[in-house]
Amino acid sequence: MSTTIKVNGGDLAIDGVPIHTTVLDWLRDRGLTGAKEGCAEGECGACSILVARPGIDSPTEWTAVNACLLPVGSLDGQEVITSEGLGSSSALHPVQQEVAVRGGSQCGFCTPGFVCSMAAEYYRPDRTPTAGEPCDHEHGPNGFDLHALSGNLCRCTGYRPLRDAAYALGDPATDDVLAARRSSPPPPPAPTKLAVAGAEFHRPAALDAVLGLLTERPDAQIVAGSTDVGVEVNLRGVRAPLVIAVDRLDELREFDFGPDEVRIGAALTLSEIERLLAGRVPLLAQMFPQFASRLIRNGATIGGNLGTASPIGDAPPALLALEASLVLASRRGERVVALADYFTGYRETLKAPDELIRAVLIPLPLAPLSAFHKIAKRRFDDISSVAVGYSVEVVDGFVSRARIGLGGVAATPLRARATEEALTGRPWTERTVREAAAVMATEGTPMDDHRASASYRSAMLGQSLLRFYAQHLEVEGVSA
Amino acid sequence: MSSLSERPQQAVVGLPLPHESAALHVTGEALYTDDLVGRTRDVLHAWPVQSPHAHAQITALRVKPAYDVPGVVLALTADDVPGINDAGVKHDEPLFPTEVMFHGHAICWVLGETLEAARLGAAAVEVEYEQLPSIVTVREAIAAGNFQGTGRHLDHGDVETALAGAAHLFRGEFEFAGQEHFYLETHASLAQVDEAGQIFVQSSTQHPSETQEIVAHVLGLASHAVTVQCLRMGGAFGGKEMQPHGFAAIAALGATLTGRPVRLRLNRTQDVTMSGKRHGFHTEWRAGFDDDGHLVALDATLTADGGWSLDLSEPVLARAMCHIDNAYWIPNVRVDGRIAKTNKTSQTAFRGFGGPQGMLVVEELLGRCAPLLGYDAMELRRRNLYQSHHATPYGQPVRHAERLEACWSEVLQSAEVEHRQAEIERFNANHPHTKRAVAMTPVKFGISFNLTAFNQAGALVHVYKDGSVLINHGGTEMGQGLHTKMLQVAATTLGVPLERVRLAPTRTDKVPNTSATAASSGADLNGAAIKNACEQIRERLAQVAGGRLGISARDVRITDGSLHGLSSTSESLRWEEVVHDAYHQRVQLWAAGFYRTEGLHWDPVAMLGEPFKYFAYGVAASEVEVDGFTGAYTLRRVDIVHDVGDSLSPLIDLGQIEGGFVQGAGWLTLEDLRWDESDGPNRGRLATQAASTYKLPSFSEMPEVFNVRLLEKAHEDGAVYGSKAVGEPPLMLAFSVREALRQAAAAFGPAGTSVELPLPATPEAVYWALDQARSSVPVKHLEAVGSSGG
């Protein structure tokens, strides 16, 4: 039986395609050249396509992803829609129609990707019109969340007509086949085993099989959303001999909001977690919109973000402040390690080569004061110069607990222990905060690079605490 | 009113139409050069070997190991070049160098059956280098006296006397980086050889004729043996004016040697590390003001960072010098210009073409000096605007200078600027950690190529027997909507419905010897050429129709596909019947059109003359909000009134204004080219060589409120259907964003604070600026000692 991907309603075979071929290149080789390569690292969104994914508000959700980052084997058995599948020039899709007539395309190169990202938001089951005026500058009266387009870059239009097109969209018609498709489940993950020219791609059906492979093959590369690995493949020519896909394993997709802790499966995407938590962890709710782009969050998993252990990842500072821990699984069994102990060096962790992150645990109850501060050049879709997560509790005007996670100021994400100490037990006053801010400005060992200078990073640490205080002044000012 | 600019009744120009390819864009059906690869058989793929050093002699090059990689077909080196081993027109850009001139310089190219094979083959090539001392920054070049090309000198009035007598004297020095074009479509070429040995190159190029010339001279062929076609470009912005030639030549050379189609498409990293960018500049200036805030003199030295080869640096410098006044009358001006030679990519054309760099000087000095002079910056700018009797420092009368005032007043009024200023003052008083500011800046931008010869264009218009029309012209489509406008021009001139007209892709075998689609001149030049061709056909058809209607041909009018006399009740003939008759009467139904811009003259040595057909004007007001904790900011509102003449295509023009503005704001505030200037092993390497490190404006940089109006009653007598060029001028309206940021940063300090704001004004730069303002004490009288900058 041949392995296929259903593209725009028709099955296309992927047999014999080299393992590291991206979905984008594969589509383009088949004449579907609507999706483009603009950057090959998931930054520009010119390659955006729609994939039928398990939904939260409906059985299937059309999810926009970066085709340039996904290995073709990862979509085995799945359903994909490209810009060509949404409509044709003689029968435009409603999204295409709005973009076309409003001047939303100039050179047109980024346009198919924009159209796909916009279509995903058009079909979002819980997109509901706001009554009257848009509530802010990032949401339309039709409920369109502009963050859906945060991973798409346009160099020509200046974006205004694209925004207007997005905000002009109505609801899908009753006979819209893609809207109807949402009411039945997506294809189940296909257990996949591809071997081409000496390289292999495996999607085992169960966690145990993955752990077995990890034990036997230390050279294996785990992928989930492939948002990090895909960049290595495209830009640095990394070609792992064995790629193991884990993004659809049930064991890695648990979610439980219990009385004592939140358990988040490592293979849940950032987008899924955002929806499942629905604001119940305010610190994370602040982080999600600032974490890369919607396109990336639709692929990137929380386990992946911790697995790559980048010092500038956005989740670690938030999770450090939440005192999260990780469940590491291997054939040898499972163990729980505190995230604060997990990072051991630049992109090094306590995780053994045969271990896989299974879940993230966040203890409850949460501290009442929290914030996520991200310092970057650009508000949407940028990498942190500095990121700070806060969980602080103030009782009777005194700081009873302070947990501060930092990113971008050392070789690993870290806790701002000296600052925490400078706050704990002290009155929640400007004086305390100023003194603690001076301590915080000396945390870590920031460096100069193209994102920011070391001195700015240090300054931002101190300023961040002052800003956090200013944000929570009114709430706590009375008791202070 | 000139016949060129006169617009008939029921004109198709002026209608707000979407881009002619919009339906193809949104569905992904529009084809770009690299989309043709999968539709072409047996294509070979090219991959470069790039230098890891900024400056080095190649002492050994061994390509043999590449052939051990399965799938490698050919490694191209200098030995393979039958013609001239050079990719430029200045003969200073060896296609295959023996001396590496910048980090990332392509040394040779490997062709493979697959891109993967070519990549691995290139990795297998062995190169030995002898490293040479490198010059990476423009300051290093100045210190070493390392310049290239011809320096220029512009002198008007008596600068020294005026400065000596000025009531207020300031000086400053600042430096700013260039800008990566970051067209979404990277450089791409696909070359094939036909049975007669003719080379056919599909290239993403703004300048097909020059791509053709370079391909021909590299291959040692005559131009008639090479055809270059450009379907469309996925953005260009000047980056595909000169830079595509060498890549096209490599593909053509590969195709010639292998007999197979060769595709060369750069990935993003290759594109960013190999192709030229906007020029960064170093500038020093002295400026004098009188007691009323009028500029009396400006003395400036501009040093453009040209990179490793000359490319377009000379005309870029000339335009920078000619635009140092922006929209302000300065009676005494002296500008020295020179081009630094550095071990970087060869900097090139980029929307504005030196204009933005020159104008930045005067906007910088006005922004810095206003608080020191005790003026609101908006007032200082307004009182220095050109008036209609003024001339520029190079002697060109500022025709229609009153439009500056018109734009200014309209922005002031429609954007309720004064009311908002008062609101902002109240807001700032109540928000210690957040400050807002609104700034207004004008633009005056000269339209025409500085080099007079480039101001010509050709077109080819066919009317087929069934009455359908096919037009072809020398301009290229890069997203700017040129083809849309050209269809509208043809439909208007012929008097037929838009649907009757189609446009064929730009090809050098249809219209020869074309100029680059650049300098915002695409619609002016090609539109006039198309109009000329259509008029020839229209006149012939009028003869035919006049004969049938029994009236003089002079009295025949064509509107909406019908030919009739002057009276509305007169008999009319359908376009199709007249065309049919014309064919049978053996009347020529096609025509070649030509246009050259009249009235231009320019002495490049004296820097005197009238190099521009006209000026485009505009004014923008931008409001920002700055966070005092981080320096992060939002662009709350932008209002623009811009002069596009009588618009050929208002929706297209609106898109150009908005897009240009955001691109300009990107350059000024966000886009951060960082070269490794250290003495480490990566010296000269571009640190920001990917979308993840070089940040373009995204949705978050779009103004929250964005109001753009076209100046009304703005007929331009000298241009096609009364329109004006629009591609470049709006980019410079973005100065208002930087000036608003400067003012918001100043608002953290005491009144009268003059803020130094580096470029780009990233959140970090704004933070340091506001931090300095916050900790500064009021300074009242710096001017006498004259140090406001650097």
Contacts between the chains, C-beta under 8 A, distances in Angstrom:
chain1	res1	chain2	res2	distance
A	18	B	116	7.3
A	28	B	35	7.6
A	28	B	38	6.0
A	29	B	38	5.6
A	30	B	38	7.4
A	31	B	38	5.5
A	31	B	39	7.0
A	32	B	28	7.6
A	33	B	28	6.8
A	33	B	31	7.0
A	33	B	32	7.9
A	33	B	34	8.0
A	33	B	35	3.8
A	33	B	38	6.6
A	34	B	27	6.8
A	34	B	28	1.9
A	34	B	29	7.3
A	35	B	28	6.9
A	36	B	32	7.5
A	36	B	184	7.0
A	36	B	185	7.1
A	36	B	234	7.1
A	37	B	267	7.4
A	37	B	268	8.0
A	38	B	184	4.5
A	38	B	185	7.6
A	38	B	186	7.9
A	38	B	268	7.0
A	38	B	691	7.3
A	39	B	268	4.8
A	39	B	690	6.7
A	39	B	691	3.8
A	39	B	692	7.8
A	40	B	267	6.0
A	40	B	268	6.1
A	41	B	268	7.7
A	41	B	690	6.1
A	41	B	691	6.2
A	41	B	692	5.6
A	43	B	690	7.4
A	43	B	691	3.4
A	43	B	692	5.3
A	44	B	184	6.5
A	44	B	691	5.4
A	46	B	184	5.7
A	82	B	28	6.6
A	83	B	26	7.1
A	83	B	27	5.7
A	83	B	28	3.7
A	84	B	27	6.1
A	84	B	28	5.0
A	84	B	29	7.1
A	86	B	27	7.3
A	87	B	26	7.7
A	87	B	27	5.8
A	88	B	27	5.6
A	88	B	29	7.1
A	89	B	23	3.9
A	89	B	24	5.5
A	89	B	27	5.2
A	89	B	29	5.4
A	92	B	23	6.3
A	92	B	26	6.6
A	92	B	27	7.0
A	95	B	26	7.8
A	96	B	23	7.6
A	96	B	26	3.8
A	96	B	27	6.0
A	97	B	26	7.8
A	99	B	22	7.7
A	99	B	25	8.0
A	99	B	26	5.0
A	100	B	18	5.7
A	100	B	19	7.9
A	100	B	22	3.9
A	100	B	23	5.6
A	100	B	25	7.2
A	100	B	26	4.9
A	101	B	18	5.4
A	101	B	22	7.4
A	102	B	18	7.6
A	103	B	18	6.0
A	103	B	19	7.1
A	103	B	22	8.0
A	103	B	651	4.9
A	103	B	652	7.4
A	103	B	654	6.7
A	103	B	655	4.8
A	104	B	22	8.0
A	104	B	26	7.7
A	105	B	19	5.9
A	105	B	21	7.6
A	105	B	22	5.4
A	105	B	25	3.8
A	105	B	26	6.2
A	105	B	479	7.9
A	106	B	19	6.6
A	106	B	235	7.9
A	106	B	479	3.6
A	106	B	480	6.9
A	106	B	481	6.9
A	106	B	655	5.7
A	106	B	659	6.4
A	107	B	183	7.2
A	107	B	184	6.8
A	107	B	185	7.1
A	107	B	232	7.3
A	107	B	233	6.4
A	107	B	234	4.9
A	107	B	235	4.3
A	107	B	236	7.9
A	107	B	478	6.0
A	107	B	479	2.8
A	108	B	19	7.4
A	108	B	21	6.0
A	108	B	22	7.7
A	108	B	24	7.1
A	108	B	25	3.1
A	108	B	26	7.9
A	108	B	30	5.0
A	108	B	232	7.3
A	108	B	234	7.0
A	108	B	479	6.6
A	109	B	32	6.4
A	109	B	183	7.7
A	109	B	184	4.1
A	109	B	185	4.6
A	109	B	234	2.9
A	109	B	235	6.2
A	109	B	479	7.8
A	110	B	184	4.9
A	110	B	234	7.8
A	111	B	25	4.3
A	111	B	26	5.5
A	111	B	28	7.8
A	112	B	25	7.6
A	112	B	26	7.2
A	112	B	27	7.4
A	112	B	28	3.8
A	115	B	26	5.4
A	115	B	27	7.9
A	115	B	28	7.9
A	137	B	704	4.3
A	146	B	699	5.6
A	149	B	699	5.6
A	150	B	698	6.5
A	150	B	699	6.0
A	150	B	700	7.4
A	152	B	699	8.0
A	153	B	184	7.1
A	153	B	691	7.1
A	153	B	696	5.4
A	153	B	698	6.0
A	154	B	184	7.6
A	155	B	181	7.9
A	155	B	182	5.7
A	155	B	183	6.1
A	155	B	184	5.6
A	155	B	235	5.1
A	155	B	237	7.4
A	155	B	659	7.9
A	155	B	663	7.0
A	155	B	696	6.4
A	156	B	235	6.0
A	156	B	479	4.8
A	156	B	655	7.3
A	156	B	659	4.8
A	157	B	655	5.9
A	157	B	658	6.6
A	157	B	659	5.0
A	157	B	662	7.9
A	158	B	655	7.9
A	158	B	658	3.9
A	158	B	659	4.4
A	158	B	660	7.8
A	158	B	661	6.1
A	158	B	662	3.4
A	158	B	663	7.4
A	158	B	697	7.7
A	158	B	702	6.3
A	158	B	706	7.6
A	159	B	662	6.9
A	159	B	697	7.7
A	159	B	698	7.8
A	159	B	699	5.3
A	159	B	701	8.0
A	159	B	702	4.0
A	160	B	658	5.4
A	160	B	702	6.0
A	160	B	703	7.7
A	160	B	706	4.9
A	161	B	655	6.8
A	161	B	658	7.5
A	162	B	699	7.9
A	163	B	699	7.1
A	163	B	702	6.7
A	231	B	692	7.8
A	234	B	267	7.8
A	235	B	269	6.3
A	235	B	690	6.9
A	237	B	119	6.6
A	237	B	123	7.8
A	373	B	630	8.0
A	375	B	630	5.7
A	375	B	632	7.4
A	375	B	763	7.1
A	376	B	763	7.8
A	377	B	670	6.0
A	377	B	672	6.8
A	377	B	695	5.1
A	377	B	762	5.2
A	377	B	763	6.4
A	377	B	764	7.8
A	378	B	670	6.4
A	378	B	695	4.7
A	378	B	697	7.8
A	378	B	698	6.0
A	378	B	700	6.1
A	378	B	701	7.0
A	379	B	632	7.3
A	379	B	634	7.6
A	379	B	698	7.9
A	379	B	700	3.6
A	379	B	701	7.6
A	380	B	698	4.6
A	380	B	699	5.6
A	380	B	700	3.9
A	381	B	698	5.9
A	381	B	700	8.0
A	382	B	695	6.0
A	383	B	692	6.5
A	385	B	764	7.6
A	449	B	687	7.4
A	450	B	672	6.7
A	450	B	674	4.2
A	450	B	687	4.4
A	450	B	688	5.1
A	450	B	693	5.7
A	451	B	693	7.6
A	452	B	764	5.5
A	453	B	764	6.7
A	456	B	764	4.6
A	456	B	767	6.6
A	456	B	768	7.5
A	459	B	767	7.1
A	459	B	771	7.6
A	460	B	630	6.3
A	460	B	767	8.0
A	463	B	629	4.4
A	463	B	630	6.2
A	464	B	629	7.1
A	464	B	630	7.9
A	466	B	629	6.2
A	467	B	433	7.5
A	467	B	627	8.0
A	467	B	629	4.0
A	467	B	630	7.3
A	470	B	433	5.9
A	470	B	629	7.6
